[in-house]
Amino acid sequence: MSGTQPEPPNGTSRIRDMPAPRLAEGVAAKPMRWVFTWPYRVILLGVYRAGFRPWHLTLLGLVTNVWVGASLLRGEFLLAGLLLIPAGLFDILDGAVARLRGEESRWGAFLDSVLDRVADVILFGCLFWALAGQGLRLEAALALLTLVIALCVSHVRAEAEAAGVRLTEGYFQRLERYVAMMIGLPIPGALLPALALLTVLGAVTLAQRVWSAVTKVMAAGPADGVAVKEAGPANPAHATDPSATLGA
């Protein structure tokens, strides 16, 4: 970390001047933003003044997610659920710190998006393996379905944006998956309902995304879609939303 404490770009160190977390589209986004805006600002200011760079937080998030996976494979579900809290914070903060430092880039947004999918695979892949090893076939199947649906939701968004339309719709996105697992893993008896909820509402979100993508791409027309696909997104900041909101 840096030996000096940098000042935020606006020249103030007041907590109230820190940006609030960006608002996502999922059902948990507004309540979570309302509850955690001030704690988020406190943590963001501390992380910024401590000299953390965006890539530090991205790396810490990856390491924490690997720790989550290892804990699941050892059957330590309580620890895994608790570790999802810092993992989620790192995922939100790396984009926020990048914006504060003026270090947003297409490469950073791409890397963050890829690592989000890696984190999903680690979490639900290791959970599937652990549950299957315990003979919990229904829970294991739901964990695997949740993973497949999460990857499909992300893929639909990526393909739609490649065709020139931007998708943010979805009742259950990455934030909701994190919250459900933070509750389902540590609390006895809560894992099966949490996984069932993720599977059902994840499927609804996938259908919602597919319908929205089809209608928007058709409305855009073939010429507009091809032009945007060749040129890429007009505003690279659009790609930073996943790191800022835990979206998918």
C-alpha positions in Angstrom: 0.0 0.0 0.0 1.1 3.6 -0.4 3.0 5.3 2.3 0.9 8.5 2.1 -2.9 8.7 2.4 -4.3 10.1 -0.9 -7.2 12.5 -0.9 -10.4 11.7 -2.9 -10.6 13.5 -6.2 -13.1 16.0 -4.8 -10.5 17.2 -2.3 -12.5 16.1 0.8 -12.3 13.2 3.2 -15.9 13.4 4.4 -17.8 10.2 4.4 -21.0 11.8 3.1 -19.1 12.9 -0.1 -18.3 9.3 -1.0 -20.5 8.0 -3.8 -23.4 5.6 -2.9 -23.4 2.1 -4.4 -24.8 2.0 -7.8 -28.4 0.7 -8.1 -28.9 -2.6 -9.8 -32.2 -4.0 -11.2 -32.7 -7.0 -8.9 -35.3 -7.4 -6.2 -32.7 -7.0 -3.4 -30.9 -4.0 -4.9 -33.0 -1.1 -3.5 -33.3 -2.5 0.1 -29.6 -3.4 0.2 -28.7 0.1 -1.1 -30.9 1.8 1.5 -29.5 -0.3 4.4 -25.8 -0.3 3.4 -25.2 3.1 1.8 -23.4 4.6 4.8 -21.4 1.5 5.8 -20.4 1.3 2.1 -19.2 4.9 2.1 -17.2 4.3 5.2 -15.5 1.2 3.8 -14.9 2.9 0.4 -13.2 5.9 2.0 -11.1 3.6 4.2 -10.0 1.5 1.2 -9.3 4.5 -0.9 -7.2 6.2 1.8 -5.3 3.0 2.5 -4.0 3.2 -1.0 -5.7 0.1 -2.5 -5.8 0.0 -6.3 -8.6 -1.7 -8.2 -6.5 -4.7 -9.1 -5.7 -5.3 -5.4 -9.4 -5.6 -4.7 -10.0 -7.8 -7.7 -7.2 -10.1 -6.7 -8.5 -10.2 -3.0 -11.9 -11.1 -4.3 -10.6 -14.0 -6.4 -8.6 -15.3 -3.5 -11.6 -15.0 -1.1 -13.8 -16.9 -3.6 -11.2 -19.7 -3.9 -11.3 -19.9 -0.1 -15.1 -20.1 -0.2 -14.8 -23.0 -2.6 -12.2 -24.8 -0.5 -14.4 -24.3 2.6 -17.4 -25.9 0.8 -15.3 -28.9 -0.3 -14.3 -29.4 3.3 -17.9 -29.2 4.4 -17.4 -25.9 6.3 -20.6 -24.2 5.1 -20.8 -21.7 7.9 -17.3 -20.4 7.1 -18.1 -20.3 3.3 -21.3 -18.3 3.9 -19.4 -15.8 6.1 -16.6 -15.5 3.5 -19.1 -14.4 0.9 -19.5 -11.1 2.7 -15.9 -9.9 2.1 -16.0 -11.5 -1.4 -19.0 -9.5 -2.3 -17.5 -6.3 -0.9 -14.3 -6.7 -2.9 -16.4 -7.3 -6.0 -18.3 -4.0 -5.4 -15.3 -1.9 -4.3 -12.9 -2.6 -7.1 -15.1 -0.8 -9.6 -15.9 2.0 -7.2 -12.2 2.6 -6.5 -11.4 2.5 -10.2 -13.9 5.3 -10.7 -12.6 7.3 -7.8 -9.0 7.1 -9.1 -10.0 7.6 -12.7 -8.6 4.2 -13.7 -11.7 2.7 -15.5 -10.7 0.8 -18.6 -12.2 -1.8 -21.0 -9.6 -4.3 -19.8 -10.5 -3.8 -16.2 -14.2 -4.2 -17.0 -13.5 -7.3 -19.1 -11.4 -8.9 -16.4 -13.9 -8.1 -13.7 -16.7 -9.7 -15.7 -14.7 -12.8 -16.4 -13.8 -13.2 -12.8 -17.4 -12.8 -11.8 -18.2 -15.9 -13.8 -15.2 -17.7 -12.3 -16.6 -16.9 -8.9 -20.0 -18.3 -9.8 -18.4 -21.5 -11.1 -16.3 -21.8 -7.9 -19.2 -21.2 -5.5 -21.9 -23.4 -7.1 -19.5 -25.9 -8.6 -17.9 -26.6 -5.3 -21.3 -26.6 -3.6 -22.6 -29.1 -6.1 -19.6 -31.4 -5.5 -19.9 -31.1 -1.7 -23.6 -31.8 -1.6 -23.3 -34.7 -4.1 -20.6 -36.2 -1.9 -22.9 -36.1 1.1 -25.7 -37.9 -0.9 -27.9 -34.8 -1.0 -29.0 -35.3 -4.6 -31.8 -32.8 -4.7 -29.7 -30.0 -3.2 -26.8 -30.9 -5.5 -29.1 -30.8 -8.6 -30.4 -27.4 -7.6 -26.9 -26.1 -7.1 -25.9 -27.3 -10.6 -29.1 -25.8 -12.1 -28.4 -22.5 -10.4 -24.9 -22.4 -11.9 -26.2 -23.2 -15.4 -28.9 -20.6 -15.2 -26.5 -18.0 -13.9 -24.1 -18.6 -16.7 -26.9 -18.5 -19.3 -28.2 -15.2 -17.9 -24.8 -13.7 -18.2 -24.3 -15.1 -21.7 -27.6 -13.7 -22.9 -26.6 -10.3 -21.7 -23.2 -10.5 -23.4 -24.7 -11.7 -26.7 -27.4 -9.0 -26.6 -24.8 -6.2 -26.0 -22.7 -7.6 -28.8 -25.7 -7.1 -31.0 -26.1 -3.5 -29.9 -28.6 -3.5 -27.1 -28.0 -3.2 -23.3 -29.7 -5.5 -20.8 -30.0 -4.9 -17.1 -33.4 -6.5 -16.4 -33.7 -9.4 -14.0 -35.4 -10.1 -10.7 -32.6 -12.3 -9.5 -29.1 -11.3 -10.4 -25.7 -11.8 -8.8 -26.4 -9.7 -5.7 -29.5 -11.8 -5.0 -27.5 -15.0 -5.4 -24.9 -13.8 -3.0 -27.5 -12.8 -0.4 -29.3 -16.1 -0.8 -26.1 -18.0 -0.2 -25.1 -15.8 2.7 -28.4 -16.9 4.4 -28.6 -20.5 3.1 -25.1 -21.7 3.9 -24.7 -20.7 7.5 -28.2 -21.3 8.7 -29.2 -25.0 9.3 -32.1 -26.1 7.1 -32.0 -22.9 4.9 -29.9 -24.2 2.1 -32.5 -26.2 0.3 -35.1 -23.4 0.3 -32.4 -20.9 -0.8 -31.3 -23.1 -3.7 -34.9 -23.7 -4.8 -35.6 -20.0 -4.7 -32.4 -19.3 -6.8 -33.4 -22.0 -9.3 -37.0 -20.8 -9.8 -36.4 -17.1 -9.8 -33.2 -17.5 -11.8 -35.2 -19.3 -14.5 -37.7 -16.4 -14.5 -34.8 -14.0 -14.8 -33.4 -16.0 -17.7 -36.7 -16.0 -19.5 -37.0 -12.2 -18.8 -33.6 -11.6 -20.3 -34.2 -13.7 -23.4 -37.5 -12.0 -24.1 -36.1 -8.5 -23.5 -33.0 -9.4 -25.7 -35.2 -10.7 -28.6 -37.5 -7.7 -28.6 -34.8 -5.1 -28.3 -32.6 -6.7 -31.0 -35.5 -7.0 -33.4 -36.5 -3.4 -32.7 -32.9 -2.2 -33.3 -32.8 -3.7 -36.8 -30.0 -5.7 -38.5 -28.0 -2.7 -39.7 -27.8 -1.1 -36.2 -27.0 -4.3 -34.6 -24.1 -5.1 -36.9 -22.7 -1.6 -36.7 -22.6 -1.6 -32.9 -21.2 -5.1 -32.8 -18.3 -4.1 -35.0 -17.6 -0.8 -33.1 -18.1 -2.1 -29.6 -19.8 -0.2 -26.7 -19.8 3.5 -27.1 -19.2 4.1 -23.4 -16.7 1.8 -21.6 -18.1 2.9 -18.3 -21.2 0.8 -19.1 -19.1 -2.3 -18.7 -18.2 -1.4 -15.2 -21.7 -2.0 -13.9 -21.1 -5.6 -12.8 -18.3 -4.6 -10.5 -20.3 -1.8 -9.1 -23.6 -3.6 -8.5 -23.0 -7.3 -8.4 -25.1 -7.5 -11.5 -25.0 -10.4 -13.9 
